[in-house]
Amino acid sequence: MHRAFTIGPHRFENNLILAPMAGISDRPFRVLCRRLGAGLAVAEMVSSNTALWGTRKSVRRLDYAGEAGPVSAQIVGADPLDMAEAARINVDLGADIVDINMGCPAKKVCKRAAGSALLRDEVLVGRILESVVAAVPVPVTLKIRTGWSPETRNAVRIAQIAQESGIAALTVHGRTRACSYGVPAEYDTIRAIRAAVSIPLIANGDIASPERAKQVLDCTGADAIMIGRAARGRPWIFRDVAAYLTSGTLPVEPQRHWIHALLREHLDALYQFYGAHAGVRIARKHISWYCRHLPGAAAFRDIVNGTQTPAEQLSRVAAFFEQCPETENQAA
């Protein structure tokens, strides 16, 4: 089940993909996840409204310079022409794949009739997909939920529209927009999509362990899996899933000193990419995720959230890991 995976002309070493997550899957995190076993890491979504791209946040999200390819950029919006233009600009900036977001459940996105709100308008879905596919010379992929609500679940039809429109690969999150993240993901709809279309299919939703990754691949018949929230503070999950899919053996948890060294690498990359002031603030949530399962993590979160400089932050992190005991079931 751990195998090479292709999107258009691009061949990836494996079928494990980091999901695009706003404020999380920035370039430092993408680079780290790919080094630790992700075959592909999709960038944070950017609005198709190019008038908004002048913000510091958008400029950084659109910075693919020096990133090892293939680079997959995600765009979100509701106007076919705007989406096409956003796709062209992303390709000019270095994107090798353009991913269209029709799965985001956030209110601020859906109130603009974008993200998963588009699933209610199949005609507009087709127009957007055809417009973007025609606009760029690179593969265009699509990410959706299973529908707007359980009562209007229409992911199979959307998948058929995607295939007819020339979409190169489809990612399906196993929840409707109405379900948000409050109910467990279901995979029956993804299996039904697999039976209905032949384009590469990527399963997403609640894949938080190697065992679940294998279960989802077996259940759905998907070609690949996409991991999102489970990678926060645990980018080595891709390495673990790959090992399990290859050998059937569950890896042991890494030692504290290995996690500390990895976190230090991540923090240094954040400081370099964002600068000291913003880097320290963005790093706080990542530190909390890396440490959340360790003894004393709750109290440490309050301490690290008060740090103001890279030196202070790194010192606090080092002190925390020094007092954390190793356990017998850990390995480097």
Phi, psi and omega in degrees: 000339175271108189212169176294157186217141181235145170231111185058232180276357186267127180248125181255151184296332179210179186253035179246126190232135172279130180287151172286124180226121182300130179078004183231305186275056175282180185299316178303320181287322179298315180300317181295315181294323178292322178296330182262019168120353177285130178288326180216143177231118184272137183288164175300147181289149174234148180293147175284351177280097185294346177294341181269358187280359180279351180289154180300322180298314181293320179302318180290321179296333181267008182268101178253007186300128176080358181278132179295132182274180355290143178262127177251119181254139181249134178240152180224140180171181185231357181254124183304319181290318178297319180295320178297316180295318178298321178297315180300316182294319178299320178295319177298330181276354176123001180290135178263342179220141174247125179252134180259127181270113169233033182232345184299126180267001185299139182301319184293337176275314184292330181291345174264015180062027179248186181059221183290346177297333181295338182296346178278351184231086186295327178296314179294323176305311180299319181296318180295313182298314180296322181295315182289317179301320181287340188275337188230152181270009182250164177298141176247129179244169184223138174239128183225169163261180185280355179156179178286323181208163178303330181283341182236037182292115186228028185297329179297316179293320177299320178297321178294320176297319180299314180296318179294333183272356179093017178294136187274338178196151184233128173254133181235121173273129189282041173219158170274170178298319182297332181284340183048238174241016188277347179233156180298147176293148175241150187243358179298320180295321179295321177296322178294324177295318179303324180284340187262334183227161183249354180292156178307134185239132181241125181266141185216148174121115176061030176264094189239009181205160176301321180297317180293324178301314179294319180300317182292318178298317180294319185289318189267334188075014180295156180278336184206168175235151177242130181245131181243267188301329181293344179274349180294119182073005181212056183296343178285001177301329179294319176298318181294316179296316180300317180296318182291318180293333181277317189243345184079006182258131178280127179288153175279159179292142180291156179288158182301319184294328178290318177296318180299316180296321179292317178298319178300318177299317180295316181296317179301321180293323178293316179298320182291320185284318186260345189092162187298312186297305181289324182300318179298318183289320178291327182292335186304315182293323179294318178301315180299321180291318179299326189260357193298336181261006182264153179301134178081012185296322183296313179293322180295325179301317179297323180292311186290333178291347178263358181288147186239342183229157176304317182299314179296318181296313180296323179295317178296319179296316180298318180296322180296314182290330179296328181270356180275124179285149170281155177240161188293335185266022180251151177218159179289000000 
